């Protein structure tokens, strides 16, 4: 399935797609979580057993499909390591501390309460996906993967880190100020909708979002990010 959330002015000639492809156009851009749940529902309807999520900005090694096929029957949840460039770790992410940080780990099993894979590359068995209720569609973009891991953990506590590295083209490499501010608003709106169960969880999200907002402020040399932080996060997510 190709789930395309491009704006209306983006033209796609679907005749050029593989005849087996299922093309879905969502010009409203309903969010990543909605797209993954849509794909999960379609896969279940068609009798598939697993859902493999692939981001268009992720490049996988040639043998990745074989690795997924070999492990699918025995592993309910798996994901590869992702790097930005050659060496900067992007996934899995250490979610235990105050900052979210990609880490380098050897292949093996890891607890979802400590480490979370990002969305791209996740292969999840559909019965587990459905048991957890899929993705939280209120968290449309950022944090969607970490919230999904938290939803999965009561039903399956670990994920398998696969023995290969994929490479991610990270959207934070954008330098245009208008795009950065738009991206920041999307980030803050996602963070606002995370359901926290303790003061510590809420405090971590406040810290992470404020830290990220400051970094955008320094990059743009503008106070607009702080204005967005107050308007799109603090006023909607009181401390």
PASEBA-1860 file (N, C-alpha, C; in nm, 3 decimals):
! residues 239
1> XXXXXXXX> 0.084/-0.119/0.000/0.000/0.000/0.000/0.088/0.125/0.000 ~ 0.052/0.220/-0.085/0.117/0.351/-0.087/0.016/0.452/-0.035 ~ 0.045/0.510/0.080/-0.046/0.609/0.140/0.016/0.746/0.115 ~ -0.047/0.823/0.028/0.007/0.951/-0.018/-0.069/1.066/0.048 ~ 0.001/1.141/0.133/-0.062/1.255/0.201/-0.016/1.388/0.142 ~ 0.025/1.386/0.016/0.069/1.509/-0.050/-0.049/1.604/-0.071 ~ -0.021/1.735/-0.082/-0.129/1.831/-0.109/-0.190/1.809/-0.247 ~ -0.303/1.875/-0.272/-0.380/1.853/-0.395/-0.302/1.887/-0.522
9> XXXXXXXX> -0.208/1.982/-0.513/-0.136/2.023/-0.634/-0.025/1.925/-0.672 ~ -0.007/1.820/-0.593/0.094/1.718/-0.625/0.030/1.614/-0.717 ~ 0.085/1.601/-0.838/0.027/1.512/-0.939/0.100/1.378/-0.938 ~ 0.021/1.271/-0.933/0.077/1.135/-0.937/0.011/1.059/-1.051 ~ 0.094/1.002/-1.139/0.042/0.918/-1.246/0.038/0.775/-1.195 ~ -0.078/0.734/-1.148/-0.091/0.601/-1.086/-0.072/0.488/-1.187 ~ -0.074/0.520/-1.317/-0.052/0.417/-1.419/0.091/0.364/-1.415 ~ 0.181/0.443/-1.356/0.321/0.402/-1.350/0.351/0.312/-1.230
17> XXXXXXXX> 0.254/0.297/-1.141/0.275/0.214/-1.022/0.264/0.067/-1.056 ~ 0.329/-0.014/-0.974/0.315/-0.159/-0.986/0.167/-0.196/-0.978 ~ 0.123/-0.289/-1.062/-0.020/-0.324/-1.066/-0.068/-0.383/-0.934 ~ 0.025/-0.431/-0.850/-0.013/-0.488/-0.720/-0.029/-0.381/-0.612 ~ 0.014/-0.259/-0.644/0.012/-0.152/-0.543/-0.131/-0.104/-0.516 ~ -0.159/-0.079/-0.389/-0.286/-0.017/-0.348/-0.254/0.129/-0.317 ~ -0.305/0.220/-0.398/-0.272/0.362/-0.384/-0.386/0.435/-0.314 ~ -0.352/0.504/-0.204/-0.451/0.578/-0.126/-0.407/0.724/-0.122
25> XXXXXXXX> -0.495/0.815/-0.162/-0.463/0.958/-0.162/-0.537/1.026/-0.049 ~ -0.464/1.097/0.035/-0.523/1.168/0.149/-0.474/1.312/0.146 ~ -0.543/1.398/0.072/-0.499/1.537/0.059/-0.523/1.618/0.187 ~ -0.603/1.564/0.279/-0.627/1.632/0.406/-0.511/1.610/0.503 ~ -0.422/1.517/0.469/-0.308/1.482/0.555/-0.357/1.454/0.697 ~ -0.427/1.344/0.713/-0.489/1.308/0.840/-0.390/1.262/0.946 ~ -0.264/1.250/0.910/-0.162/1.214/1.008/-0.107/1.074/0.986 ~ 0.016/1.052/1.034/0.079/0.922/1.020/0.000/0.813/1.091
33> XXXXXXXX> -0.047/0.842/1.211/-0.117/0.740/1.289/-0.242/0.692/1.216 ~ -0.314/0.784/1.153/-0.432/0.745/1.075/-0.391/0.658/0.957 ~ -0.282/0.695/0.891/-0.235/0.617/0.775/-0.199/0.475/0.816 ~ -0.129/0.460/0.929/-0.089/0.326/0.973/-0.210/0.243/1.014 ~ -0.305/0.305/1.079/-0.427/0.232/1.117/-0.508/0.192/0.994 ~ -0.510/0.279/0.894/-0.579/0.247/0.769/-0.515/0.126/0.703 ~ -0.381/0.127/0.698/-0.309/0.014/0.639/-0.332/-0.114/0.720 ~ -0.334/-0.101/0.852/-0.358/-0.217/0.937/-0.496/-0.277/0.914
41> XXXXXXXX> -0.596/-0.191/0.899/-0.733/-0.239/0.874/-0.742/-0.308/0.739 ~ -0.676/-0.251/0.639/-0.676/-0.314/0.506/-0.606/-0.450/0.510 ~ -0.491/-0.455/0.577/-0.416/-0.581/0.586/-0.498/-0.689/0.656 ~ -0.567/-0.651/0.761/-0.651/-0.748/0.833/-0.765/-0.797/0.743 ~ -0.826/-0.706/0.671/-0.937/-0.741/0.581/-0.892/-0.837/0.471 ~ -0.767/-0.819/0.426/-0.716/-0.901/0.316/-0.650/-1.030/0.364 ~ -0.648/-1.052/0.495/-0.596/-1.177/0.547/-0.447/-1.183/0.571 ~ -0.381/-1.067/0.574/-0.237/-1.065/0.603/-0.213/-1.086/0.752
49> XXXXXXXX> -0.093/-1.129/0.786/-0.060/-1.157/0.926/0.028/-1.049/0.989 ~ 0.099/-0.972/0.908/0.192/-0.871/0.959/0.173/-0.738/0.886 ~ 0.213/-0.631/0.954/0.216/-0.497/0.895/0.360/-0.448/0.900 ~ 0.414/-0.413/0.784/0.549/-0.358/0.774/0.537/-0.213/0.732 ~ 0.589/-0.122/0.814/0.579/0.021/0.789/0.709/0.072/0.729 ~ 0.698/0.139/0.615/0.815/0.191/0.545/0.795/0.339/0.515 ~ 0.893/0.419/0.550/0.891/0.563/0.522/0.961/0.587/0.389 ~ 0.908/0.679/0.309/0.970/0.706/0.179/1.112/0.762/0.193
57> XXXXXXXX> 1.144/0.816/0.310/1.276/0.874/0.332/1.376/0.776/0.392 ~ 1.339/0.648/0.401/1.428/0.547/0.457/1.479/0.456/0.346 ~ 1.610/0.434/0.346/1.673/0.345/0.248/1.717/0.217/0.318 ~ 1.672/0.103/0.266/1.701/-0.027/0.326/1.805/-0.102/0.244 ~ 1.888/-0.184/0.308/1.985/-0.265/0.234/1.914/-0.373/0.152 ~ 1.980/-0.427/0.049/1.915/-0.523/-0.041/1.862/-0.649/0.028 ~ 1.924/-0.692/0.136/1.884/-0.818/0.200/1.777/-0.798/0.308 ~ 1.725/-0.677/0.324/1.630/-0.649/0.433/1.504/-0.735/0.421
65> XXXXXXXX> 1.449/-0.748/0.300/1.325/-0.825/0.282/1.344/-0.969/0.326 ~ 1.460/-1.026/0.296/1.487/-1.164/0.337/1.492/-1.177/0.489 ~ 1.551/-1.079/0.555/1.559/-1.081/0.702/1.418/-1.077/0.761 ~ 1.334/-0.987/0.711/1.196/-0.979/0.760/1.122/-1.112/0.739 ~ 1.137/-1.171/0.622/1.067/-1.296/0.592/1.111/-1.409/0.685 ~ 1.240/-1.413/0.715/1.293/-1.522/0.798/1.248/-1.512/0.943 ~ 1.222/-1.389/0.989/1.193/-1.371/1.132/1.044/-1.355/1.160 ~ 0.965/-1.328/1.058/0.824/-1.291/1.079/0.745/-1.397/1.154
73> XXXXXXXX> 0.769/-1.524/1.125/0.687/-1.630/1.185/0.713/-1.649/1.333 ~ 0.828/-1.603/1.382/0.863/-1.626/1.522/0.869/-1.499/1.606 ~ 0.857/-1.383/1.542/0.877/-1.257/1.616/0.758/-1.163/1.594 ~ 0.684/-1.130/1.699/0.567/-1.042/1.684/0.601/-0.896/1.653 ~ 0.722/-0.852/1.693/0.757/-0.711/1.676/0.907/-0.698/1.651 ~ 0.943/-0.640/1.539/1.084/-0.624/1.506/1.106/-0.492/1.434 ~ 1.232/-0.448/1.432/1.269/-0.323/1.365/1.420/-0.321/1.348 ~ 1.470/-0.251/1.246/1.614/-0.238/1.228/1.670/-0.117/1.303
81> XXXXXXXX> 1.801/-0.109/1.308/1.865/0.016/1.348/1.855/0.114/1.233 ~ 1.832/0.241/1.264/1.830/0.346/1.163/1.939/0.448/1.196 ~ 2.010/0.490/1.093/2.112/0.593/1.109/2.082/0.710/1.017 ~ 2.121/0.829/1.060/2.121/0.947/0.974/2.262/0.962/0.921 ~ 2.278/0.960/0.790/2.412/0.956/0.736/2.473/0.820/0.762 ~ 2.602/0.817/0.786/2.670/0.689/0.803/2.677/0.643/0.947 ~ 2.683/0.736/1.043/2.712/0.694/1.180/2.618/0.747/1.287 ~ 2.537/0.849/1.258/2.454/0.909/1.363/2.331/0.822/1.390
89> XXXXXXXX> 2.320/0.762/1.509/2.206/0.675/1.538/2.075/0.753/1.549 ~ 1.970/0.699/1.490/1.838/0.761/1.491/1.735/0.672/1.560 ~ 1.751/0.541/1.545/1.660/0.444/1.607/1.736/0.314/1.629 ~ 1.708/0.246/1.740/1.606/0.274/1.842/1.642/0.396/1.927 ~ 1.542/0.441/2.002/1.555/0.561/2.084/1.545/0.524/2.231 ~ 1.635/0.579/2.310/1.628/0.562/2.456/1.520/0.657/2.508 ~ 1.410/0.600/2.555/1.296/0.682/2.598/1.288/0.696/2.750 ~ 1.386/0.644/2.820/1.379/0.642/2.966/1.421/0.776/3.027
97> XXXXXXXX> 1.515/0.844/2.964/1.569/0.966/3.023/1.487/1.090/2.989 ~ 1.545/1.204/3.019/1.475/1.331/2.995/1.483/1.373/2.849 ~ 1.585/1.328/2.779/1.596/1.359/2.636/1.579/1.231/2.556 ~ 1.519/1.242/2.440/1.502/1.129/2.349/1.625/1.123/2.259 ~ 1.695/1.010/2.264/1.822/1.002/2.194/1.836/0.868/2.124 ~ 1.870/0.872/1.995/1.898/0.750/1.922/2.025/0.685/1.975 ~ 2.024/0.553/1.982/2.138/0.480/2.039/2.179/0.366/1.946 ~ 2.306/0.328/1.955/2.359/0.212/1.883/2.352/0.091/1.975
105> XXXXXXXX> 2.282/-0.012/1.931/2.269/-0.135/2.009/2.296/-0.254/1.918 ~ 2.350/-0.362/1.971/2.366/-0.484/1.891/2.232/-0.551/1.868 ~ 2.220/-0.633/1.764/2.094/-0.706/1.742/2.055/-0.787/1.865 ~ 1.926/-0.796/1.890/1.878/-0.871/2.006/1.742/-0.819/2.050 ~ 1.697/-0.861/2.166/1.567/-0.820/2.219/1.585/-0.712/2.325 ~ 1.498/-0.610/2.320/1.508/-0.498/2.412/1.369/-0.460/2.463 ~ 1.361/-0.414/2.589/1.231/-0.378/2.647/1.176/-0.249/2.589 ~ 1.048/-0.248/2.559/0.983/-0.129/2.504/0.973/-0.017/2.606
113> XXXXXXXX> 0.982/-0.050/2.733/0.977/0.054/2.835/1.107/0.133/2.842 ~ 1.214/0.082/2.782/1.343/0.151/2.784/1.382/0.203/2.645 ~ 1.357/0.122/2.543/1.394/0.159/2.407/1.272/0.146/2.315 ~ 1.262/0.239/2.221/1.151/0.233/2.126/1.205/0.248/1.984 ~ 1.162/0.161/1.892/1.195/0.185/1.752/1.108/0.298/1.697 ~ 1.158/0.370/1.599/1.073/0.468/1.531/0.985/0.394/1.431 ~ 0.894/0.466/1.367/0.794/0.399/1.283/0.854/0.323/1.166 ~ 0.943/0.388/1.093/0.991/0.328/0.969/1.072/0.202/0.995
121> XXXXXXXX> 1.029/0.093/0.934/1.097/-0.035/0.951/1.032/-0.128/1.050 ~ 0.933/-0.079/1.126/0.863/-0.166/1.222/0.786/-0.274/1.147 ~ 0.802/-0.398/1.191/0.721/-0.509/1.142/0.647/-0.566/1.262 ~ 0.515/-0.555/1.261/0.435/-0.595/1.377/0.328/-0.695/1.333 ~ 0.312/-0.799/1.411/0.208/-0.896/1.383/0.072/-0.830/1.403 ~ -0.020/-0.854/1.313/-0.148/-0.782/1.316/-0.232/-0.812/1.438 ~ -0.223/-0.934/1.491/-0.303/-0.961/1.611/-0.253/-0.879/1.729 ~ -0.121/-0.855/1.736/-0.066/-0.769/1.840/-0.104/-0.623/1.815
129> XXXXXXXX> -0.095/-0.580/1.690/-0.134/-0.444/1.651/-0.278/-0.415/1.693 ~ -0.367/-0.509/1.664/-0.509/-0.491/1.697/-0.533/-0.497/1.847 ~ -0.461/-0.586/1.915/-0.477/-0.600/2.059/-0.443/-0.469/2.131 ~ -0.341/-0.401/2.080/-0.298/-0.274/2.140/-0.384/-0.156/2.097 ~ -0.474/-0.179/2.000/-0.559/-0.070/1.953/-0.496/0.014/1.845 ~ -0.387/-0.036/1.784/-0.321/0.039/1.678/-0.256/0.166/1.730 ~ -0.240/0.261/1.641/-0.180/0.390/1.676/-0.286/0.484/1.734 ~ -0.241/0.575/1.819/-0.329/0.678/1.873/-0.340/0.790/1.771
137> XXXXXXXX> -0.456/0.803/1.707/-0.471/0.900/1.598/-0.474/1.044/1.646 ~ -0.483/1.066/1.775/-0.472/1.203/1.828/-0.328/1.253/1.823 ~ -0.233/1.159/1.826/-0.091/1.194/1.813/-0.055/1.169/1.668 ~ -0.064/1.271/1.586/-0.064/1.253/1.441/0.074/1.232/1.381 ~ 0.178/1.288/1.442/0.309/1.285/1.376/0.418/1.251/1.476 ~ 0.481/1.352/1.533/0.587/1.328/1.630/0.532/1.258/1.753 ~ 0.614/1.175/1.812/0.581/1.095/1.931/0.487/0.979/1.900 ~ 0.437/0.968/1.777/0.343/0.859/1.745/0.407/0.723/1.768
145> XXXXXXXX> 0.535/0.709/1.732/0.603/0.581/1.748/0.622/0.545/1.895 ~ 0.657/0.644/1.977/0.681/0.616/2.119/0.550/0.584/2.192 ~ 0.443/0.654/2.153/0.312/0.623/2.211/0.266/0.484/2.169 ~ 0.295/0.448/2.044/0.260/0.314/1.995/0.335/0.206/2.074 ~ 0.463/0.228/2.099/0.541/0.132/2.178/0.482/0.117/2.318 ~ 0.440/0.228/2.375/0.379/0.223/2.508/0.248/0.145/2.506 ~ 0.171/0.160/2.399/0.045/0.086/2.386/0.070/-0.063/2.368 ~ 0.180/-0.098/2.301/0.213/-0.239/2.278/0.265/-0.309/2.402
153> XXXXXXXX> 0.338/-0.235/2.486/0.415/-0.298/2.594/0.334/-0.384/2.692 ~ 0.208/-0.353/2.724/0.134/-0.443/2.814/0.106/-0.580/2.752 ~ 0.109/-0.587/2.618/0.075/-0.711/2.549/0.198/-0.786/2.498 ~ 0.305/-0.712/2.470/0.431/-0.773/2.428/0.541/-0.677/2.471 ~ 0.622/-0.717/2.564/0.709/-0.623/2.636/0.840/-0.590/2.565 ~ 0.875/-0.666/2.459/1.005/-0.646/2.394/0.988/-0.634/2.243 ~ 1.092/-0.581/2.178/1.100/-0.585/2.033/1.235/-0.643/1.993 ~ 1.241/-0.700/1.875/1.365/-0.759/1.824/1.435/-0.658/1.733
161> XXXXXXXX> 1.558/-0.624/1.768/1.639/-0.536/1.684/1.709/-0.622/1.580 ~ 1.682/-0.593/1.454/1.728/-0.677/1.343/1.874/-0.651/1.309 ~ 1.939/-0.749/1.244/2.083/-0.738/1.218/2.116/-0.663/1.089 ~ 2.057/-0.546/1.070/2.098/-0.460/0.959/2.065/-0.316/0.994 ~ 2.128/-0.225/0.921/2.110/-0.081/0.943/2.046/-0.019/0.819 ~ 1.938/0.055/0.839/1.877/0.135/0.732/1.915/0.281/0.754 ~ 1.899/0.361/0.651/1.943/0.501/0.659/1.826/0.595/0.635 ~ 1.819/0.697/0.721/1.706/0.789/0.724/1.747/0.928/0.678
169> XXXXXXXX> 1.668/0.985/0.587/1.684/1.126/0.549/1.596/1.207/0.644 ~ 1.658/1.276/0.738/1.586/1.338/0.849/1.530/1.473/0.811 ~ 1.399/1.497/0.839/1.333/1.623/0.801/1.388/1.742/0.878 ~ 1.457/1.719/0.990/1.509/1.831/1.068/1.628/1.898/0.999 ~ 1.671/1.842/0.885/1.777/1.906/0.809/1.726/2.026/0.730 ~ 1.597/2.054/0.735/1.537/2.169/0.667/1.594/2.298/0.725 ~ 1.623/2.396/0.638/1.679/2.523/0.684/1.586/2.642/0.660 ~ 1.482/2.626/0.577/1.389/2.734/0.550/1.308/2.767/0.676
177> XXXXXXXX> 1.306/2.895/0.714/1.241/2.937/0.839/1.092/2.907/0.839 ~ 1.024/2.935/0.730/0.879/2.911/0.724/0.849/2.763/0.743 ~ 0.926/2.678/0.677/0.905/2.533/0.691/0.937/2.486/0.833 ~ 1.042/2.543/0.892/1.078/2.504/1.029/0.968/2.539/1.128 ~ 0.909/2.658/1.113/0.803/2.700/1.204/0.676/2.618/1.184 ~ 0.646/2.584/1.059/0.530/2.499/1.032/0.552/2.360/1.093 ~ 0.673/2.310/1.076/0.706/2.178/1.130/0.700/2.179/1.283 ~ 0.743/2.290/1.343/0.738/2.302/1.489/0.594/2.298/1.539
185> XXXXXXXX> 0.503/2.365/1.469/0.362/2.364/1.511/0.305/2.223/1.507 ~ 0.339/2.147/1.404/0.293/2.008/1.395/0.349/1.925/1.511 ~ 0.475/1.949/1.541/0.541/1.878/1.652/0.471/1.909/1.785 ~ 0.444/2.036/1.809/0.380/2.077/1.935/0.237/2.025/1.945 ~ 0.166/2.025/1.834/0.028/1.974/1.836/0.025/1.825/1.868 ~ 0.123/1.751/1.816/0.131/1.608/1.850/0.161/1.589/1.998 ~ 0.258/1.665/2.048/0.297/1.652/2.188/0.182/1.687/2.282 ~ 0.101/1.782/2.241/-0.013/1.823/2.324/-0.110/1.708/2.350
193> XXXXXXXX> -0.122/1.618/2.254/-0.223/1.513/2.260/-0.174/1.383/2.324 ~ -0.053/1.383/2.377/-0.003/1.263/2.445/-0.072/1.250/2.580 ~ -0.124/1.133/2.607/-0.187/1.107/2.737/-0.079/1.067/2.837 ~ -0.060/1.148/2.937/0.039/1.117/3.039/-0.029/1.057/3.162 ~ 0.043/0.971/3.230/-0.014/0.903/3.347/0.050/0.947/3.478 ~ 0.148/1.036/3.470/0.214/1.083/3.592/0.269/1.223/3.570 ~ 0.299/1.291/3.681/0.360/1.424/3.671/0.496/1.415/3.604 ~ 0.572/1.309/3.631/0.705/1.293/3.573/0.698/1.282/3.421
201> XXXXXXXX> 0.602/1.206/3.370/0.585/1.195/3.225/0.554/1.331/3.164 ~ 0.463/1.404/3.227/0.427/1.536/3.176/0.548/1.630/3.180 ~ 0.625/1.625/3.288/0.742/1.711/3.302/0.845/1.682/3.193 ~ 0.863/1.555/3.160/0.958/1.518/3.054/0.916/1.574/2.920 ~ 0.786/1.567/2.890/0.738/1.619/2.762/0.753/1.770/2.756 ~ 0.723/1.838/2.867/0.742/1.984/2.873/0.889/2.018/2.849 ~ 0.978/1.945/2.913/1.122/1.969/2.896/1.165/1.944/2.751 ~ 1.124/1.831/2.695/1.164/1.795/2.559/1.114/1.895/2.457
209> XXXXXXXX> 0.988/1.936/2.470/0.931/2.030/2.374/0.993/2.169/2.387 ~ 1.020/2.211/2.511/1.082/2.343/2.530/1.225/2.344/2.475 ~ 1.296/2.237/2.499/1.434/2.225/2.449/1.436/2.228/2.296 ~ 1.343/2.155/2.236/1.336/2.154/2.090/1.297/2.291/2.036 ~ 1.204/2.358/2.103/1.163/2.492/2.061/1.279/2.590/2.067 ~ 1.358/2.583/2.174/1.474/2.671/2.185/1.573/2.648/2.071 ~ 1.593/2.521/2.034/1.688/2.492/1.926/1.639/2.551/1.794 ~ 1.507/2.548/1.771/1.452/2.610/1.650/1.466/2.762/1.657
217> XXXXXXXX> 1.449/2.818/1.777/1.467/2.961/1.795/1.608/3.006/1.762 ~ 1.708/2.929/1.806/1.847/2.963/1.775/1.875/2.949/1.626 ~ 1.816/2.847/1.564/1.841/2.824/1.421/1.779/2.934/1.336 ~ 1.661/2.983/1.377/1.592/3.085/1.298/1.625/3.227/1.345 ~ 1.692/3.237/1.460/1.723/3.368/1.520/1.596/3.452/1.533 ~ 1.495/3.389/1.590/1.363/3.451/1.598/1.295/3.409/1.727 ~ 1.204/3.495/1.775/1.122/3.461/1.891/0.992/3.391/1.851 ~ 0.970/3.376/1.720/0.847/3.311/1.674/0.830/3.169/1.728
225> XXXXXXXX> 0.937/3.089/1.738/0.920/2.955/1.796/0.866/2.959/1.939 ~ 0.912/3.054/2.021/0.862/3.064/2.158/0.715/3.105/2.160 ~ 0.676/3.193/2.067/0.535/3.229/2.055/0.451/3.107/2.020 ~ 0.502/3.026/1.927/0.431/2.903/1.890/0.423/2.807/2.008 ~ 0.531/2.802/2.086/0.534/2.712/2.202/0.424/2.748/2.302 ~ 0.409/2.876/2.327/0.305/2.920/2.421/0.166/2.894/2.362 ~ 0.149/2.930/2.236/0.016/2.922/2.174/-0.027/2.777/2.147 ~ 0.065/2.694/2.099/0.028/2.560/2.054/0.059/2.450/2.156
233> XXXXXXX> 0.128/2.486/2.266/0.156/2.382/2.365/0.114/2.423/2.506 ~ 0.172/2.531/2.558/0.146/2.569/2.697/-0.002/2.599/2.721 ~ -0.064/2.675/2.633/-0.205/2.710/2.652/-0.298/2.590/2.636 ~ -0.250/2.488/2.562/-0.331/2.367/2.543/-0.291/2.255/2.638 ~ -0.175/2.269/2.700/-0.118/2.162/2.782/-0.064/2.224/2.910 ~ -0.150/2.281/2.993/-0.104/2.354/3.113/-0.022/2.265/3.205 ~ 0.082/2.323/3.261/0.172/2.249/3.350/0.108/2.234/3.488
END
